Amino acid sequence: MEPECYERYPARTVLLSNAVAVGIYALGAVILARLGVLLAVAYVLYCLWAETALLRKSCAHCYYYGKVCAFGKGWLCARLLRKADPQRFSEREVSWRDLIPDMFVLAFPLIGGVVGLVLRFSWLVLGLMVVLVALSTTGNAVVRGRFACVRCKVRCKQRELGCPAAQLFGVGAPTRPIVDGAP
């Protein structure tokens, strides 16, 4: 049985998804702060840049532009940027290379954490690094797989629009129309 699709996500989903993201950013900043406050500030600025790039490249083109998506970014994007062409969202090919900025959100604090542990070992920092990896992998997977992507209107009702992330991660059924029997 297909889960219910949301035209507007409930506040609890938006809060949960943003709590995971903010938790990841905060843990990364705390880990890097051990090597210097400027490094932590640079990391937070990088995270803000990555979020802004996501708004421009994806959210401005998304079905949820101006609406409350699972992450609240459709609503936020409408207040910061003009609406773009939703067709470009579905036509965009997403590859693992496109995810490199997101991967750096995890990689920077892990590299900094390892350097910090070599310079001065700390069980607390090691624990924070474990929690960071858990939130970045399992936390994100749970949010997307159980609360966000599985209830996305694009995935459920608007298959003709398609979702490049769903295609990359294989979430749900095919997201692009089948033409002449070819996927």
Secondary structure as GFF3:
##gff-version 3
##sequence-region A 1 183
A	DSSP	alpha_helix	11	33	.	.	.	ID=ss1
A	DSSP	alpha_helix	37	57	.	.	.	ID=ss2
A	DSSP	three_ten_helix	59	61	.	.	.	ID=ss3
A	DSSP	alpha_helix	73	80	.	.	.	ID=ss4
A	DSSP	alpha_helix	86	91	.	.	.	ID=ss5
A	DSSP	three_ten_helix	96	99	.	.	.	ID=ss6
A	DSSP	alpha_helix	100	119	.	.	.	ID=ss7
A	DSSP	alpha_helix	123	134	.	.	.	ID=ss8
A	DSSP	pi_helix	135	139	.	.	.	ID=ss9
A	DSSP	alpha_helix	140	142	.	.	.	ID=ss10
A	DSSP	pi_helix	143	148	.	.	.	ID=ss11
A	DSSP	three_ten_helix	149	151	.	.	.	ID=ss12
A	DSSP	alpha_helix	153	156	.	.	.	ID=ss13
A	DSSP	alpha_helix	164	169	.	.	.	ID=ss14
###
